[in-house]
Amino acid sequence: MKKVAIIGAGISGLFFASLLRQSSNYETTIYEKNNSINLEEGYGIQLSVNSIKLLNKIGFQNLNSAHQFNPKKIDFYSLLKKNKICDLDISKFNTEEAKYTTLQRSILVKFLKEKLPSNLMQYNKIVSKINSTTENINLTFEDKSSARCDYLVISDGIFSSTKSLILNRDIKPKYFNAIAIRGTINKEDIKNSIDSSNISLFLGSNFHSVIYPVNKGNTLNFIGILRKNLSEDQLEGYSLFDDKNFLSSIISNLSNQIDQNILDNLKNIRCFPIFISQKIFTPKQKNIFLIGDAFFTFLPTFAQGASQSIEAAFELYESFKNGIDEFTNQRIKRIKMINRRSKFNYFTFHLSNPFMTFFRDLIIKQLVKNKKFIDNYLGKIYKN
Ligand SMILES: Cc1cc2nc3c(=O)[nH]c(=O)nc-3n(C[C@H](O)[C@H](O)[C@H](O)COP(=O)(O)OP(=O)(O)OC[C@H]3O[C@@H](n4cnc5c(N)ncnc54)[C@H](O)[C@@H]3O)c2cc1C
């Protein structure tokens, strides 16, 4: 039996562990730095059909349907002209078994966690040293304990310190000069300004926001992405993001773009800096793998971070199962494609010049009706 150590109990690590449990060939342990898995967070997450199809392999189709939603369309709005531009049918990629799904992130993490026996998890564990040979890997943790494994799977997220350890240099993601504003809003507070059963995408100036339902109940998720230059000093320690004055200044900055009614009714508002990976790194060792945000962190403008974390975990599992070392090359191809599209979306969603936005809106109206384009632009990602 092969021993597999997974570092980080996020979406990718938990899903990978569940897949490994389908085979009796592996003994798996997840090492998580926190003392528990955070299930408090109420913000939403979008999962496209490519990841739902894979989650169904561990029983996601049996999750209580009241805790999820299947939006059929993305409605595009112009914040500048205060009108609806057009809509895009995302349900065309759905199958009977796998539909585009929105839900609270905590529901997804809880589902993944409950698939695993509790003795598979070890909390308060941060790797401080890794010694590897082609045969096995020795891990030393900050609490001075140690473990031996045959395979090491690194899934400790965007700020992966384990990635820096195996690559022998300090690898930091890049601040993308943008911040995310997250919150929730109740359906009745939207006052019929949008169809709250769809995903509403509002294109503004150096800003875009998205509102979507996270369950069959009353709650909608709000996320806004605002271009914002911040100095290294301001980013240091992230205390700025807990500062009420900073949050107020961001909200008042948005009041000239977002409907005041929406701003007034937003709850649980928080701001986060947006970091992305600068480069793709791959471990030289054949028994060490990166998955999820630790491998590559995308901009959130294609809503593919979690879906790609799930895909990467599945591809790695398949390559374990079939004994074929195709994982890294396939993954890099897909990362590059999605990264280009996420950056292109960011560029088009944030245009501020009225001349440019006029043409952008005209082009989007045409493209959403163009089957060939949609099959290529979305289909290549949604149909894995
Ligand atoms: C604003 C925003 C909106 C997003 N919206 C979407 C969306 O709608 N759809 C979508 O698909 N994706 C979305 N994403 C991306 C998605 O959340 C991430 O891609 C996904 O959570 C990555 O999963 P992961 O398992 O790689 O990492 P994470 O979920 O970050 O988990 C990492 C885990 O590792 C642990 N850890 C960290 N360091 C260590 C260490 N040294 N040792 C041990 N454990 C450690 C952490 O505590 C955590 O439990 C969004 C991201 C942002 C920023």
The ligand as an SDF file (V2000), in Angstrom:
LIG
                    3D

 53 58  0  0  0  0  0  0  0  0999 V2000
  -12.7530   36.6410   -4.9780 C   0  0  0  0  0  0  0  0  0  0  0  0
  -12.6970   35.2180   -5.4090 C   0  0  0  0  0  0  0  0  0  0  0  0
  -13.8480   34.6170   -5.9300 C   0  0  0  0  0  0  0  0  0  0  0  0
  -13.7860   33.2780   -6.3560 C   0  0  0  0  0  0  0  0  0  0  0  0
  -14.9060   32.7320   -6.8910 N   0  0  0  0  0  0  0  0  0  0  0  0
  -14.8270   31.4840   -7.4310 C   0  0  0  0  0  0  0  0  0  0  0  0
  -15.9500   30.9050   -8.0930 C   0  0  0  0  0  0  0  0  0  0  0  0
  -17.0390   31.4810   -8.1700 O   0  0  0  0  0  0  0  0  0  0  0  0
  -15.7810   29.6820   -8.6640 N   0  0  0  0  0  0  0  0  0  0  0  0
  -14.6110   29.0070   -8.6120 C   0  0  0  0  0  0  0  0  0  0  0  0
  -14.5070   27.9170   -9.1910 O   0  0  0  0  0  0  0  0  0  0  0  0
  -13.5500   29.5100   -7.9300 N   0  0  0  0  0  0  0  0  0  0  0  0
  -13.6170   30.7270   -7.3610 C   0  0  0  0  0  0  0  0  0  0  0  0
  -12.5320   31.2460   -6.7070 N   0  0  0  0  0  0  0  0  0  0  0  0
  -11.2970   30.4560   -6.5800 C   0  0  0  0  0  0  0  0  0  0  0  0
  -11.3810   29.3260   -5.5620 C   0  0  0  0  0  0  0  0  0  0  0  0
  -11.8680   29.7750   -4.3340 O   0  0  0  0  0  0  0  0  0  0  0  0
   -9.9770   28.7080   -5.3600 C   0  0  0  0  0  0  0  0  0  0  0  0
   -9.4100   28.4840   -6.6230 O   0  0  0  0  0  0  0  0  0  0  0  0
  -10.0450   27.3670   -4.6170 C   0  0  0  0  0  0  0  0  0  0  0  0
  -10.5690   27.5370   -3.3220 O   0  0  0  0  0  0  0  0  0  0  0  0
   -8.6470   26.7430   -4.5050 C   0  0  0  0  0  0  0  0  0  0  0  0
   -8.7120   25.5430   -3.7610 O   0  0  0  0  0  0  0  0  0  0  0  0
   -7.4110   24.9290   -3.1120 P   0  0  0  0  0  0  0  0  0  0  0  0
   -7.8240   23.6320   -2.5140 O   0  0  0  0  0  0  0  0  0  0  0  0
   -6.3190   24.9190   -4.1020 O   0  0  0  0  0  0  0  0  0  0  0  0
   -6.9740   25.9600   -2.0040 O   0  0  0  0  0  0  0  0  0  0  0  0
   -7.7560   26.4830   -0.7280 P   0  0  0  0  0  0  0  0  0  0  0  0
   -9.2180   26.2300   -0.8600 O   0  0  0  0  0  0  0  0  0  0  0  0
   -7.2670   27.8720   -0.5160 O   0  0  0  0  0  0  0  0  0  0  0  0
   -7.2160   25.5500    0.4610 O   0  0  0  0  0  0  0  0  0  0  0  0
   -5.8930   25.5610    0.9200 C   0  0  0  0  0  0  0  0  0  0  0  0
   -5.8490   24.8600    2.2740 C   0  0  0  0  0  0  0  0  0  0  0  0
   -4.4850   24.6860    2.6720 O   0  0  0  0  0  0  0  0  0  0  0  0
   -4.3150   25.1420    4.0090 C   0  0  0  0  0  0  0  0  0  0  0  0
   -2.9140   25.5780    4.1270 N   0  0  0  0  0  0  0  0  0  0  0  0
   -2.3620   26.7380    3.7240 C   0  0  0  0  0  0  0  0  0  0  0  0
   -1.0390   26.7440    3.9500 N   0  0  0  0  0  0  0  0  0  0  0  0
   -0.7400   25.5420    4.5260 C   0  0  0  0  0  0  0  0  0  0  0  0
    0.4580   24.9370    4.9950 C   0  0  0  0  0  0  0  0  0  0  0  0
    1.6240   25.5610    4.8940 N   0  0  0  0  0  0  0  0  0  0  0  0
    0.3990   23.6960    5.5240 N   0  0  0  0  0  0  0  0  0  0  0  0
   -0.7970   23.0270    5.6110 C   0  0  0  0  0  0  0  0  0  0  0  0
   -1.9670   23.5620    5.1910 N   0  0  0  0  0  0  0  0  0  0  0  0
   -1.9440   24.8000    4.6420 C   0  0  0  0  0  0  0  0  0  0  0  0
   -5.3430   26.2310    4.1770 C   0  0  0  0  0  0  0  0  0  0  0  0
   -5.6480   26.4730    5.5320 O   0  0  0  0  0  0  0  0  0  0  0  0
   -6.5280   25.6370    3.3850 C   0  0  0  0  0  0  0  0  0  0  0  0
   -7.2850   24.7770    4.1800 O   0  0  0  0  0  0  0  0  0  0  0  0
  -12.5620   32.5490   -6.2430 C   0  0  0  0  0  0  0  0  0  0  0  0
  -11.4280   33.1540   -5.6960 C   0  0  0  0  0  0  0  0  0  0  0  0
  -11.4890   34.4840   -5.3060 C   0  0  0  0  0  0  0  0  0  0  0  0
  -10.2390   35.1340   -4.7490 C   0  0  0  0  0  0  0  0  0  0  0  0
  1  2  1  0
  2  3  1  0
  2 52  2  0
  3  4  2  0
  4  5  1  0
  4 50  1  0
  5  6  2  0
  6  7  1  0
  6 13  1  0
  7  8  2  0
  7  9  1  0
  9 10  1  0
 10 11  2  0
 10 12  1  0
 12 13  2  0
 13 14  1  0
 14 15  1  0
 14 50  1  0
 15 16  1  0
 16 17  1  0
 16 18  1  0
 18 19  1  0
 18 20  1  0
 20 21  1  0
 20 22  1  0
 22 23  1  0
 23 24  1  0
 24 25  2  0
 24 26  1  0
 24 27  1  0
 27 28  1  0
 28 29  2  0
 28 30  1  0
 28 31  1  0
 31 32  1  0
 32 33  1  0
 33 34  1  0
 33 48  1  0
 34 35  1  0
 35 36  1  0
 35 46  1  0
 36 37  1  0
 36 45  1  0
 37 38  2  0
 38 39  1  0
 39 40  1  0
 39 45  2  0
 40 41  1  0
 40 42  2  0
 42 43  1  0
 43 44  2  0
 44 45  1  0
 46 47  1  0
 46 48  1  0
 48 49  1  0
 50 51  2  0
 51 52  1  0
 52 53  1  0
M  END
$$$$
